[in-house]
């Protein structure tokens, strides 16, 4: 069964608009955690290695901070390493939370398919300050809403 010509044209127009919006590059690439807070990145890698996760531990130096947590908790310094909508989708496909034994604060890592998708951090003011400073230089850390913008 073939679509009517009008429906095919609408579908082609819609797909072209989606491709155009997704093809727009972000103003800046997301910063690396190791650049924002090298001490925390090293600690995170060590905690993952101690937890028996060498693959995840080796991935920490290349871990990007793609989006910050949207809660209003002043103790929170959590972030996503993939876009939030992608993290939510991947989580539903078989995600797992690793509770790490940090000396200070709370550190949990959400993983899906051998990849870190988010890092939940509480009571780490140095990391929170580094993330806040990064947000001032890279407003894209608020989140990726390219599919929802009208411009």
N, C-alpha and C positions, 0 to 999 in steps of 0.2 A: 504494500500500500504506500502510495506516495503522498507527501504533504501537499496541500494546495500551495500555489505559487506565493500567495500573500503570507502564509505561515513560514515558508522557507525564507522569504526576504526578512521577516521579523527575526527569525532565529539567526540569520547571518549578521544582521545589524547588531543584535544583542551580543553575539560572540565577539564581534569586532570591538564593541565598546568595552567588554570585559578584558580582552587582550590589551587594548590600549591603556587601560588603567593599571593593569598588572605590570605592564612593561615599563612604567615610569620608575626610574631608579629612586631609591631613597636618597635624601640629600647627603647623608654620610653613612658609611658602613657602621654597623653596631660595634661598640667598643668591646675589647676582650676583658674578661674578668681579671686576668693576670696584669693588665695595664692599669686597671682601676684600683685594685687592692692586691698587690703581689703577695702580701703576707697571708691574706685569707685564701687566695688561690692555692698557695703551697699547703696551707693547713687542710683545705678541702681535699686535695690530692692525697695527702697523708692519711686522712680519715677514711677515704675510700679504699686505699690500699690496706689499711688495718682491718677494714670490714670484709676483705677478701674479694675486692672488685678491681683487679689490676687494669682491666680494659677501660673502665670508667675513670680510674685514677690517671691513666695516661692521656685521657681526653681533656682534662682540666686546662692545660696551657692554651688550648685553642678554643675554649668555651667563650662564646659571645654572650653579652647581655643585650638581649633583643627587646625586652619589654619589662617594665617594673611592675610590681604588685600594685593593685589599685585600691587596697584597703587604706583606711585612715589611721591605722595603729602606729603611733610614733615609735614603737619598738621594732617595727617591721623593716627588714632590709631584703625582702624576698624579690626574686626576679625570674623571668622566663628566658630560656636559652633558644627557644623557637617562638614564633608568634603565638599569642595566647589561644587563638582559635585552633591552631594546629596542635598545641599541647592538649587542649581539651579533647579533641578528636582522637589523638594518639593514646591518651589516657584510657579512653573507652575501649580501645583495641587491646588492652592488657597492660595497664600501667601498674607500677609498684612504688611504694615509698620506702626509702631506706632511712631509718633514724640513726644518725651518726652520733658518736660519743664525743661531742665537743667539750672542751674545758670551760669555755664561756658561752653563754647563750644556748640557743637551740638551733641545730642545723639538721635539716632533712632534705633529701634529694629525691625528686620524682623522676623515675626512669620509665622508658617504654622502648622495647626493642633494642636493648644495649646502648641507649642514648639518654643522656641527661636532658630532660625537657624543662625542668624548673628546679630552683634551689630555694627552699623555705628557710629563712634566717630571722631569728628574733634576738634582741638584746645584743647587737653588735654595732655600736654607734659609729665606729670608724668606717665600716662598710656602708652604713646608711649615709654617712657624709660623702663618701666617694661616689655613691650612686646618685645622690642629689646634685653633686657638682657635674657629673656626667650628663644629667638631665638638662642642666642649663646650657650645655654645649651641643646637645643632640636631642632636640624636642621629639624626635621620632620614638624615643624610649617610652613615650606615653602610650604607644600602641600603633598597630598597623590597621588603618581603616580605609585603605585604598578602594575597597569594594563599596564602601558606604558614602564616600564623598560625592558631592554634586559637581565639583570642579574638576 
